[in-house]
């Protein structure tokens, strides 16, 4: 019992001490002037470490083309599965429209993948 009371007293003292420190030194907001002269430089650098922001180049167009090709490849995979399903349905006596729809979806997904891969392979001439 005595140890629990001492632990509670220590906790209360720590809370009071922290509250006093916060009232004497309130936390700064980002729009205030930093106390340390190098703090402004560190804040302007951002997440790229010591690189100046002018040297950080991200080719967003190339990344978008790669993502488009990746999505197209998954589309071809899904269309192949759909085509296999359409062939099974046709063999079990379903309409020819299943087979035609599966073939059209597969051809359009394949065309999209070929277009995206060609776009990735072509590089602009300088």
Long-range contacts (C-beta under 8 A, 24 or more apart in sequence): 65-116, 65-119, 65-120, 66-120, 68-116, 68-119, 69-113, 69-116, 69-117, 69-119, 69-120, 72-109, 72-112, 72-113, 72-115, 72-116, 73-113, 75-109, 75-112, 75-113, 76-106, 76-109, 76-110, 76-113, 78-109, 79-105, 79-106, 79-108, 79-109, 79-110, 80-106, 82-106
